[in-house]
Structure formats: C-alpha cells, structure tokens
C-alpha cells in the first residue's frame, strides 16, 4: 500500500483552510478569548479585546475621553457593580474605533479599594510601584496592561485594564497626527 506524503503545498492548504474556518470576531487578532485569568485579563464578563461594539447588546454611552485617542466609554445595563469583595462605583468599557480596548473599575472608600487591590495582587504577580509613597501600581502581561491606583484625599480607587495591541495602535495614530499623549491612569466618570 502506497502512502501519500503531503508536501509543503498541502500543509499550506491546511493552514489556509483553518484560517478561513476560524471565526474572526476579535480573538484571533488579540488573543485570549477563553480562560484569560490569571495569566492575562483579556476577557471580562463575556467581552474580549478587539470585540466589535455592534456585536454587544445593552451598552449605553456614558463618557468620551479625548485624551485617550477618542475612546468612548460604555456601561452594560444590569452589570453587577461588584468585583469579588469590592463594591464598585462603576464598570466602564472603553471602545476605540468600535473595538473593545479597555475597562475601568472604580471604587469609593478605603475598604473597597483594599478589596480591589487584594484581588489584583492575588491574581496577578509582578506589580510595579515606582514610588513607594504613592498608591499607584502597574502590571504588564502578554495581551494586557493595568494601572491600579488610589487617591487618599478623595477616597477614590481605580483599576484600569487595557489591550496592549490597541494601545500601540492609538500611540501610532497619536504620533502620526501630532496628537496629545495618551494617558492610562486615573479619570473620573
């Protein structure tokens, strides 16, 4: 019995067929559709980096931030305002050019801030704190980056998580158009 050995062209054909059969709803480009935690927070409450805004239901526009390359921020109707033991003031999903690019979790009060910080530190290692006197931490993963900060004077805390791929695209656009730098930190709702 003769065996047919598939040459390089056959392998290429299989790769092309797989690429065509894989749904291109964002995850193939940005990675991390399933089981992102604890390695990388690329998916949250059913939305993953690069997902198209039009594919989502019950999203309400609440904020626009010109400092972040024109990201628009939405809330999900009936979205629970909890994250573990932390009671949240808001959960806002950022979309840039209609692609899911960031999410911000806001807390009010020391107890909720400490609960949010504990969740972050337990689930993600390697947080950086450039100034030990300021409650501001940074984390970078393969697909995502995070800023975690607390303002003692106001009692407000925030976890801001964003897609590194989309952020790089925002930076490239800002450089090419001479726009203002993009901030990735504390902002009010």
N, C-alpha and C positions, 0 to 999 in steps of 0.2 A: 504494500500500500504506500503510495507516494504522499508525502506531506508537502503542503504548500506553505512556503515561508513567506510571510508578509514582509515586503521591502519597506524602504523609507516612505514611499508614496502612500502605502496602505496605512502606515502609522499616522501620517499627516491627515489622511482622510478621517481617521477615527477622532483625532484631536478636533478637527473642524466640525464633525458631527456632534461631538459632546458640547462644543462651544455653542452650537446652534440650539441644542436641546436644553441647555441650562437657562432658566429664566433670568433675564437681565433687569431685575427690579431693584437694583442698587447694590445688593450684597456681593455680586461678582466683582464689582469695581472696588468697593470699600471694605469688603471682608466682614467677618464676624456677625453673620446673621443669627446663628444659634449659639447658645452656651458661651456667651462672652465673659461673664463673670467667673472667676475673679481675675482672669488674665487681662481683659481689656473690656471696658464698658461700652462697646459699640452698639448695643441694643438695650432699649429701656422701654418697658411696658408696650411691647409689640411694635416699636418703631426702631429701625436701624439706620445707620449712617447712609446718606445718599438716597433714602426713600423719598419718592415724589409726593409732595403735599397733596396733589389731586387724588391720590390713592387712599387718603385718610378721611375718615368721617368725623364729624362733631368737633372740628377745630375752629377756634374763634381767635381772630387777630386782636392782640392787646397792646402791642408795643412795636416800635420800629427804632432801630439803633443805627444811625448814620455813621457812627464811629466804628462799627464792625462791618464795614463794606456793604451796608444796606441790608443786614439781616432783619427779618421780620420775625416777631415772637408771637407764638400762639399758645393758648391753653386748650386742653381737651375737656370737653364737658364731662362732668361726673368723674373727673380724675381724682383719686384719693389724695388728700394732702397729708400723707404720711410717708415716711421712708424709714422702715424699721421702727425704732422707738421715737424718732424725731417727728414732731408735728411741724408741718411746713406751712409757710405763709403763701407760697406759690410754687408751681412747677411750670416753667415756660420752655417751650420747644422752639428753637431757632431754625429758621429756614433761609437759606441763601440761594437765590435763583430757583426757588421752589424745591430745593433739596434739603432734607433734614441734616443740619450741620452742628447743632449744639442743644444743650439742655441746661437750665439753671434751676437750682433748688434753693429757696430762700427760707431762712429761719428767723425767729424773733425770740430773744431771751437766751440766757446762758445755758439753761437746761437742754433746750432743743439743739443749740449749737454743739454742746458736748456730745449729745446723742449722734448727731450727724458726723462729727469728727471721729467718734469711736467707730462707727460703721465704715467710714473711709479707711481708717488706719488698720482695721481688722481684715478688710477685704483686699486692700492694695498695699503692697510693700513699696519701699524706696521713695517715700515722700521727701521732698527737699524743703527746707525752711531757711531761706537766705539770711534773714535777720531774726535771731532768736528772741528778740523783744517784740516782734510783730506776729500776730496770729495770721500768717499767710503762708500757705504751703502749695507746692507744685508737684505734679506727678505726670510722667510721660510713659505711655505704653506704645505698643506697635501701631494701633489704629487711632488711639485717642490720647488726649491730654486733659488734665484737670487743674483747676485753681480752686483752692479751698481757703476761705478767709472769714475773719470775724472782726467786727468793729466794736470794740468795747464801749465806746462812747454812746453809740446808738443801740447796741444790743442786737444788731442785725448780722446774720451769717449767711454765707452763700457757698454752694458748690456749683462750679461752672465746668461742664464737661463738653469737649468739642472734638470734632473729627479733624485729625491732622491733615488728611488729604485735602479736605475742603478749605481748611485754614491756609494751606500752602497756595491754593488757587486764589484765595482772597488776597493774600500778600502779593502774589504775582500781578494781580489786577491793580492793586494799590500802587505798586512800583511803576507799572506801565502808564498809569494815568496821573501819577504825581499826587495821589490822594493822601489824606492824613493817615498816620499809622493806625493799625488795628489793635485795639485793646482787648485783653482777655482777662478781665478782672471784675471787680465789683460794680454793679449797676443796680439801680432801683427799678422796680416795676412801674 
